[in-house]
Amino acid sequence: MELHPLRVFLTVATEKSFSRAAEKLLRTQPAISLSIQRLESELSEKLIDRSAKDLLLTDAGRIVLEYARRFENLQGDLDNALAELRDKSSGRLTIGANESCTLYLLDHIERYRRRYPKIKVQIRRSLSSKIPGELIDGDLELGILTYDPEDERLVSTVIYTDHLAFIVSPVHRLAARARVSITELGNETFIAHNVVSPYR
């Protein structure tokens, strides 16, 4: 279905007149009538009660009017989104990150804001396990993770390499060791991240 006949129908229903709709759309009244007839034929439904003195919509017409308004709003949203895409100097960037990753972002965000002062940067603190889904759903534009989500719907790039270390008391039996095997750590008690953390 083309959107133009829906826009014509929306104008007719809003103006409650074929002639006023023709004036607003800069078209002839017969052209407006023909557009409505073609839309009715395509939908196999009568949209306007032509037996009424005033312009009245049928039940089907009222349903189509509701969706025509939605399409019109979506068209406006699409135009705004494309305009924002063309103008990189304004807009919003929503970044999802867990608590530890947000610390690494501060310097980068400061430089980004200096370069794009009109772009609003929002940091949304979230669990690492939830960030891939939020990216896929479109709730985030960018996610900072400590692991590769391995999802073909996402593209990941390594931006920083971190190093993990075990910390023990100076008097601990392993404190003087330069290397420790995983087997030796098997019987140790740890203070660690919560269960849902990738680090754990």
C-alpha positions in Angstrom: 0.0 0.0 0.0 1.2 3.5 -0.9 1.2 6.2 1.8 -0.1 8.9 -0.5 -3.8 7.7 -0.7 -3.8 7.4 3.1 -2.5 11.0 3.4 -5.3 12.1 1.0 -7.9 10.2 3.1 -6.5 11.7 6.3 -6.9 15.2 4.8 -10.4 14.6 3.7 -11.4 13.2 7.1 -9.7 16.0 8.9 -11.2 18.8 6.7 -14.6 16.9 6.5 -14.8 18.0 2.9 -13.5 16.8 -0.5 -13.3 20.4 -1.8 -11.3 21.7 1.2 -9.0 18.7 1.1 -8.4 19.4 -2.6 -7.5 23.0 -1.8 -5.2 22.0 1.0 -3.4 19.4 -1.2 -3.4 21.6 -4.3 -5.3 19.1 -6.4 -8.7 19.0 -8.1 -11.7 17.6 -6.3 -12.2 14.7 -8.9 -8.5 13.7 -8.3 -9.2 13.5 -4.5 -12.4 11.5 -5.1 -10.5 9.1 -7.4 -7.8 8.6 -4.8 -10.3 7.7 -2.1 -12.1 5.3 -4.5 -8.8 3.6 -5.3 -8.0 3.3 -1.6 -11.5 1.8 -0.9 -11.0 -0.6 -3.8 -7.6 -1.7 -2.5 -9.0 -2.3 1.0 -12.3 -3.8 -0.2 -14.1 -1.5 2.3 -16.2 1.6 2.0 -14.5 4.3 4.1 -17.0 7.2 3.6 -20.8 7.1 3.9 -21.7 9.0 0.7 -25.5 8.8 1.5 -25.0 11.2 4.4 -25.5 14.9 4.0 -22.3 15.7 5.9 -19.1 13.7 5.4 -19.3 10.7 7.7 -16.8 7.9 8.0 -17.9 4.3 8.1 -16.7 1.9 10.9 -13.9 0.8 8.5 -13.2 4.5 7.7 -12.7 5.3 11.4 -10.2 2.4 11.8 -8.3 3.5 8.7 -8.2 7.1 10.0 -6.6 5.9 13.2 -3.8 4.1 11.3 -3.4 6.9 8.8 -2.7 9.2 11.7 -0.1 6.8 13.0 1.6 6.6 9.6 1.7 10.4 9.4 3.3 10.5 12.8 5.8 7.8 11.8 6.6 9.8 8.7 7.4 12.8 10.9 9.6 10.7 13.2 11.4 9.2 10.2 12.0 12.7 8.7 13.4 13.9 12.1 15.6 10.8 12.5 17.1 11.2 9.0 17.6 14.9 9.5 19.4 14.2 12.8 21.5 11.5 11.0 22.5 14.0 8.4 23.4 16.6 11.0 25.9 14.8 13.2 26.4 18.0 15.3 23.2 17.4 17.3 21.2 14.6 18.8 21.6 12.1 21.6 24.0 9.3 22.3 22.9 6.7 24.9 25.6 4.5 26.2 25.1 1.4 28.4 27.8 0.3 30.7 28.2 -1.5 34.0 29.5 0.4 37.0 33.2 -0.4 36.6 33.2 0.4 32.8 31.8 3.9 33.4 35.0 5.0 35.1 36.9 4.4 31.8 34.5 6.5 29.8 34.9 9.8 31.6 37.9 11.1 29.7 36.5 9.9 26.4 33.1 11.5 27.0 34.8 14.8 27.9 36.7 14.8 24.6 33.6 13.8 22.7 31.6 16.6 24.3 34.2 19.1 23.3 34.0 17.9 19.7 30.2 17.6 19.5 28.9 20.1 22.1 25.3 19.8 20.9 25.0 16.1 21.3 23.6 15.0 24.6 25.4 12.0 26.0 23.5 9.8 28.4 25.2 7.0 30.4 22.8 4.3 31.4 24.2 2.0 34.1 23.1 -1.6 33.4 24.1 -5.1 34.0 26.6 -6.4 31.4 24.3 -9.4 30.7 21.4 -7.1 29.7 23.3 -4.6 27.5 23.4 -6.8 24.3 19.6 -7.1 24.5 19.1 -3.4 25.1 21.3 -2.7 22.0 19.3 -5.1 19.9 16.0 -3.6 21.1 17.3 -0.1 20.2 17.3 1.2 23.7 21.0 1.9 23.5 23.2 3.2 20.7 26.4 2.0 22.2 27.4 -0.6 24.9 30.6 -1.0 26.8 31.2 -4.6 27.8 34.0 -6.6 29.3 33.3 -9.6 27.0 32.4 -10.3 23.4 28.6 -10.9 23.3 29.1 -13.2 20.2 25.8 -12.1 18.6 25.8 -11.8 14.9 23.3 -8.9 15.2 26.0 -6.8 17.0 29.4 -5.5 16.0 32.0 -5.4 18.7 35.4 -3.6 18.7 38.1 -3.9 21.3 38.8 -0.4 22.7 40.8 -1.2 25.8 42.6 -4.1 27.3 42.4 -4.5 31.0 44.5 -6.8 33.3 43.0 -8.7 36.2 45.1 -9.5 39.3 44.5 -11.3 42.5 45.2 -9.3 45.6 46.3 -10.9 48.9 47.5 -9.8 52.3 51.3 -9.2 52.5 51.5 -12.1 55.0 49.5 -14.5 52.8 51.4 -17.7 51.8 51.1 -16.8 48.1 52.1 -13.1 48.5 55.8 -13.7 47.6 54.9 -15.8 44.5 55.3 -14.2 41.0 53.0 -16.9 39.5 50.2 -19.0 40.9 48.4 -21.8 39.1 44.6 -22.2 39.0 44.9 -25.4 40.9 46.6 -23.6 43.8 43.8 -21.1 43.9 41.2 -23.9 44.2 41.0 -23.9 47.9 41.3 -20.2 48.5 38.4 -18.0 49.7 37.6 -15.0 47.4 35.9 -11.7 47.7 34.5 -11.5 44.1 32.0 -9.8 41.9 28.4 -10.9 42.1 27.2 -14.0 40.3 26.0 -12.3 37.2 29.3 -10.5 36.5 31.4 -11.8 33.6 34.5 -11.4 35.7 33.3 -14.1 38.1 
